[in-house]
Amino acid sequence: MDASHLPAYAETLIRGRRAIRAFRSDPVPEETLHSVFALAGSAPSSSNTQPWEVEVVSGEARNRLSQDLLAAHAKKRRSPDFLLSNDLYTGIYQDRRRASGAAMYQVLGIDRDDPEARGAFEAENLKFYGAPHVALLFMPPTAEERICADVGIYAQTLLLALAAYGIGSCPQGILGLYADTIRESLGIMNRKILFGISFGYGDAAAPLNNVPASRAKTSDTTRFHS
């Protein structure tokens, strides 16, 4: 690609990527899967440690995992590797979070005071929104914040690699709340999980895939020093 076209391509790729929450059932071809994850492996990391360990789950293994997650959800059996606090987001961050949720529930026609409907939608997370694949981002058992940062960098690289190949995706923090269930289902021991990314070909006609996602102004988040 001509270097003069790169800024326009980057604008299209990065601004065009969005969370997809309704997928078609057809799987991504195996050759494409390998190309995408090989590209994502180019992500930078501290001292080139590359501490991510990725499990890509498809087919019957994906279906079993979803069933196991739904069973754990029904029993309220959560087991996060990293503590989750309700005070994690405050102030403007909580405002943005609430606005995002309100926009999504409005499209779904779910009332704020309807816990049953909200609970049913939460369960859709554990069906991977119908995506035929899910990538689970694991780390070494000693992992803490610094390694989490590396895995976050890898995840963004993976999201953009998927988008470049025309594949929709949705990062799902909720999957990290069921660490023991995921390890048991996949037969994985001695690794921590941060979150997962469901992916496949998005259903362009689904209203849920067209929920507006506002972005803060650059001046609200970034300061330039000289």
N, C-alpha and C positions, 0 to 999 in steps of 0.2 A: 504494500500500500504506500502511495506517495505520502511523504511525511507531512505535506501541507494539508492532507485530509484527516490527519490523526485527531486534531482538536474537535472537529465536527463529529467524528466517529465516537470519541470519548464522551462527548455531550449526549449523543443518542444512546449509547450503551448505559452510562451511569444514571442519567435522568430517566431513562425508559425502564430500568429495572424496578419491579415492584413486588410486593408479597402476593403470591397467588394462593387462593384458598378454595379453588374449585378446579379439578383436573380431569382430563380425559383418561380413560383406562389404558390406552395403548402405551406400551413400555418404550423407553429410549433404547435404540439399538446398542448392542454390546460394544461395538467398535467406537461409537460415539461416547459411551460411558468412559471407556479407557482414555480417550482423547481428552475429555473434560477433566478427569481427575489427574492426568499427567500434567495438564496445564496448571491446575490449581496448586500442584506441588511446587511450582516456581515461587510461591509466596515467601516473603522474607521472614526471618525469625532471629531471635537473640543468639548471636554467635553461631548462626546457621545450625542450631540444634534441631529444628524441624520436629517439635515434640508432639505433633498431632498423630493420632492413630485412628484411621477412619474405617468404619464398617458400613458398607453399602448394602442395604437389605432390600431384596426384591422377591417377587413370586410368592411361593408358599411360606417362606421364612418371614416375609413381610406380613402376610395374613396372620400367621401365628403370633407374631410380635404384637400386632394390633389387638388381637383377642386377649393376650396376656395383660396388655396395658389397660384395656377396658375392664377386665376383672379386678385389677388392682385399684382402678378408679372407683369402681362400685363399692369396694371394701375400704375406701379412703386410706389406702396403704401407700403413702408417699415415702420416698427414701432419697432425698437429694444429697449429692456429695458436697454441695456448697450451701451454707445456710441461707435461707430466704427470709427476709424481714419485710413486714408491711411498711416499714419506715424507709425503705430503700429509695423511694422517689418522693421528694417534697417540693413545695413551691411550684415554679414554672414547669418542672419536669413532671410533676403529678398532673398539672393542668393539661399538658400536651398528651399525656397518657389517657386521661379521661376523654379528651376531645377525639382522640383516635378511636377509642372504644365506642363512643357515642355515634360516630359516623358509621361504623360497621354495623352496630345494632339497629340503626335507623334503616339501613338498606335491607337488613334481615327482617324488619318489622317486629323486633323484640323490644318489649318495654323494659325500662330501667328497673322497674319493680316486679319483674317476672323471673324469680330465681329458677323455676323449673325449666323455662325456655333457655335461660342462660346456661344452666347445667347441661342441657341437651347439646347445645352448641359447643360447650367445652369438650364434650365427649368426641365431637368431630375432629378435634385436635389429635386424638388418639387413634383415629382412623386415617390420619395423615391427609385429611381433606380429600380423600380419594386418590391421592398421588400413587403411582405404581412403584415408587422408590423412596427410600429415606436414607440419608447419610447421617450416621451417628458419630459425633466428634468426641473421641476419647483422648485421654492423656495418661502419662505415667502415674502410678499410685502416690507419688510424692508431690504431685502438681499443686501449686498455689497460684496467687494472683499473677505473677510474672509469666508463668507458662500459659495461664488463661489469656493473657494479652496476645501471645503468639498464636494461639488457636483462633482468637478473634480475627487476627490479620489473615490467617489461612481461610477462615470462613468467608470473609468478604471477597477474597480472591476467587474462591469457589463459586460464590453467587454470581460474580461477573463472568466467570468462565461459562457457567450454565447459560447465562443470558446471551453471551456471544454465540452460542450454538443454538439459540432459539428455544431454550428449555426454561420453563417457569419453575419458580422455587419459593419456599416459605420457611424462613428460620423459625424454629419452634422451641422457645425456652421451656415450655411445659414438659417436654420430654426429659429434661434434666431432673425433674422432680421424681422420676420413677427409675432411678439408677439401678436399684437392686433387681427390679422386674426386668429391665432390659438386659442386664448381665445374665440373669438366670435364663431368659428366653434364648439368648444367643450363645450361651456357654462360655462367657467371658469372665475372667477373674482378674483381680489385682490391677484394675485400671479405673480411673475416674471418668465420668462423662459430664460434659458441660452442657450441651444441647444437641438438637438434631436439625436437619434441613430436609424437608419433604420436597420432592421434585418430580417433574414430568412435563407433559405438554398441557398447558392451561386451556380451560374452556373459555374461549373469548366471549361467549354469549352470557356467561354467568354474571349477574349483577355484583356478586361479592368480589369479583376481580376488577371492578371499576370503582371501588370506594376511593374517594379523593384522599390523598395523603399530603397534608400541608407540610412545609418545611420552614424552619426558623430563618429569619434573615441572617445573612452572613455577619452583619454588624452586631447581632445579638449573641453570636457564639464565638466570634473570632476577632482578635486584636492584633494589629500590625505595629511592631516596634522598630524604630530606626534611630 
